[in-house]
């Protein structure tokens, strides 16, 4: 970001703090009056709000209106709040086996924590990256069947609801080597 723009933002933030009592907690913006994720205060959540959020991404010296969690930084937590308010399902998390894990049993099933707002999950699984689509299911456990030894597997979980689908990250793991004869 241009230094001049950053200084202008810092000056504007200082003005906001003076206007709201001098503390970040008191510096709540007008967007807090309605839906906190309506950053441009137009009465709805849209790509314009996402644009405003990403323009301030990871600037720790500022506490702009886009810091939805009020933790002092615009980060993934704020994106999650925005996505949830926008009706998008949050990302799946906590994959089991964990991403990059090795020596995984060939009979292991996959599991994960559902993202907020998800009503079902598109499961992608296979030995190529990106993995192919396998199924849509409501359960957060997927039965892999017996996998090959010493093989790298990839999976992706897309979270789905009536409003949208949120594309997940590709996770991988490697199965254990064949037992000695």
C-alpha positions as CSV (number, residue, x, y, z in Angstrom):
1,X,0.0,0.0,0.0
2,X,1.2,3.5,-0.8
3,X,2.8,5.3,2.2
4,X,0.7,8.4,1.6
5,X,-2.5,6.4,1.6
6,X,-1.5,4.6,4.8
7,X,-0.7,8.0,6.5
8,X,-4.1,9.3,5.4
9,X,-5.8,6.2,6.8
10,X,-3.9,6.6,10.1
11,X,-4.9,10.3,10.3
12,X,-8.6,9.4,9.6
13,X,-8.4,6.7,12.3
14,X,-7.0,9.1,14.8
15,X,-9.9,11.5,14.0
16,X,-12.4,8.6,14.5
17,X,-10.8,7.7,17.9
18,X,-11.1,11.3,19.1
19,X,-14.7,11.4,17.9
20,X,-15.6,8.1,19.7
21,X,-13.9,8.6,23.1
22,X,-10.3,7.7,22.2
23,X,-10.4,3.9,22.5
24,X,-10.7,1.3,19.8
25,X,-13.6,-0.2,21.6
26,X,-15.4,3.1,21.6
27,X,-14.4,3.6,17.9
28,X,-17.3,1.5,16.6
29,X,-18.3,2.6,13.1
30,X,-21.8,3.5,11.8
31,X,-21.9,0.1,10.1
32,X,-22.3,-1.4,13.6
33,X,-25.8,0.1,13.9
34,X,-27.2,-2.4,11.4
35,X,-25.5,-5.5,10.1
36,X,-21.9,-5.4,11.1
37,X,-20.8,-6.9,7.8
38,X,-22.5,-4.2,5.8
39,X,-19.3,-2.2,5.5
40,X,-20.4,0.3,2.9
41,X,-23.7,0.9,4.7
42,X,-25.9,0.2,1.7
43,X,-28.3,-2.0,3.5
44,X,-27.0,-5.4,2.2
45,X,-24.0,-7.6,2.1
46,X,-22.3,-7.9,-1.3
47,X,-19.0,-8.1,-3.1
48,X,-18.5,-4.4,-2.4
49,X,-18.2,-5.2,1.3
50,X,-15.7,-7.9,0.5
51,X,-13.7,-5.4,-1.5
52,X,-13.7,-3.0,1.4
53,X,-12.5,-5.7,3.8
54,X,-9.7,-7.0,1.5
55,X,-8.4,-3.4,0.9
56,X,-7.7,-3.2,4.7
57,X,-6.4,-6.8,5.0
58,X,-3.6,-7.2,7.7
59,X,-3.0,-3.6,8.5
60,X,-2.4,-4.0,12.3
61,X,-2.0,-0.2,13.0
62,X,-5.6,0.5,12.1
63,X,-8.9,-0.4,13.6
64,X,-11.1,0.4,10.7
65,X,-14.8,-0.4,10.4
66,X,-13.7,-3.5,8.5
67,X,-12.3,-5.1,11.7
68,X,-15.5,-6.9,12.3
69,X,-14.2,-8.9,15.2
70,X,-12.7,-5.8,16.9
71,X,-9.4,-7.7,17.6
72,X,-7.2,-4.9,16.2
73,X,-6.5,-6.5,12.8
74,X,-8.4,-7.2,9.6
75,X,-7.9,-10.9,9.1
76,X,-9.5,-14.3,8.4
77,X,-11.8,-14.0,11.4
78,X,-13.3,-10.9,9.8
79,X,-13.7,-12.7,6.5
80,X,-15.5,-15.5,8.4
81,X,-17.9,-13.0,10.0
82,X,-18.6,-11.4,6.7
83,X,-19.1,-14.8,4.9
84,X,-21.5,-15.9,7.7
85,X,-23.5,-12.7,7.5
86,X,-23.5,-12.9,3.7
87,X,-25.0,-16.4,3.8
88,X,-21.9,-18.2,2.6
89,X,-21.0,-21.4,4.5
90,X,-17.6,-21.1,6.2
91,X,-14.7,-23.3,5.3
92,X,-14.4,-26.9,6.6
93,X,-11.6,-27.3,9.1
94,X,-9.7,-29.8,11.3
95,X,-9.1,-32.5,8.7
96,X,-8.4,-36.0,10.0
97,X,-5.9,-37.2,8.9
98,X,-4.3,-33.8,9.2
99,X,-2.9,-32.0,6.1
100,X,0.5,-33.5,5.2
101,X,0.2,-36.4,7.6
102,X,2.3,-39.5,6.8
103,X,2.1,-43.2,7.6
104,X,-1.8,-43.2,7.6
105,X,-3.5,-46.5,7.8
106,X,-4.9,-47.8,4.5
107,X,-8.3,-48.2,6.2
108,X,-8.6,-44.7,7.6
109,X,-11.8,-42.8,7.0
110,X,-11.7,-39.0,6.4
111,X,-13.4,-36.6,8.8
112,X,-13.5,-32.8,9.3
113,X,-15.3,-30.1,11.2
114,X,-18.2,-28.6,9.2
115,X,-18.0,-24.9,8.4
116,X,-20.6,-22.6,10.0
117,X,-23.8,-22.5,7.9
118,X,-23.0,-25.6,5.8
119,X,-25.9,-28.0,5.3
120,X,-23.9,-30.5,3.1
121,X,-20.4,-31.2,1.9
122,X,-19.1,-31.8,-1.6
123,X,-16.3,-34.4,-1.2
124,X,-13.4,-34.6,-3.6
125,X,-11.0,-37.4,-3.1
126,X,-8.3,-39.2,-5.1
127,X,-4.6,-39.5,-6.0
128,X,-4.4,-36.5,-8.2
129,X,-4.4,-32.8,-7.3
130,X,-6.9,-31.4,-7.5
131,X,-8.9,-34.5,-6.6
132,X,-12.1,-35.6,-8.5
133,X,-15.6,-35.0,-7.2
134,X,-16.9,-38.1,-5.4
135,X,-20.2,-37.2,-3.7
136,X,-22.3,-34.7,-1.8
137,X,-23.2,-35.8,1.7
138,X,-24.5,-34.4,5.0
139,X,-22.1,-36.4,7.2
140,X,-18.6,-35.1,8.2
141,X,-17.0,-38.5,7.8
142,X,-16.2,-40.1,4.4
143,X,-15.5,-43.8,4.1
144,X,-12.5,-44.2,1.8
145,X,-12.5,-48.0,1.5
146,X,-9.1,-49.7,1.5
147,X,-6.5,-47.4,0.1
148,X,-3.2,-48.3,-1.5
149,X,0.0,-48.4,0.6
150,X,2.7,-45.7,0.3
151,X,0.4,-43.5,-1.8
152,X,-0.3,-39.8,-1.5
153,X,-4.0,-38.9,-1.4
154,X,-5.7,-35.6,-1.9
155,X,-9.1,-34.4,-0.7
156,X,-11.1,-31.2,-0.7
157,X,-14.3,-30.4,1.1
158,X,-16.5,-27.7,-0.3
159,X,-19.1,-26.5,2.1
160,X,-22.6,-26.1,0.7
161,X,-25.9,-24.4,1.7
162,X,-28.9,-23.1,-0.1
163,X,-27.2,-19.7,-0.8
164,X,-23.8,-20.9,-2.1
165,X,-20.8,-23.2,-2.1
166,X,-17.5,-22.3,-0.5
167,X,-14.6,-24.0,-2.1
168,X,-12.2,-25.6,0.4
169,X,-8.5,-26.1,0.4
170,X,-6.8,-29.2,-1.0
171,X,-5.5,-31.3,1.9
172,X,-3.2,-34.3,1.4
173,X,-1.8,-37.3,3.4
174,X,0.3,-40.3,2.6
175,X,-0.6,-43.9,3.5
176,X,1.9,-46.2,5.3
177,X,4.3,-48.3,3.5
178,X,3.5,-52.0,2.9
179,X,4.4,-54.3,5.8
180,X,7.5,-56.3,5.3
181,X,6.9,-59.8,3.9
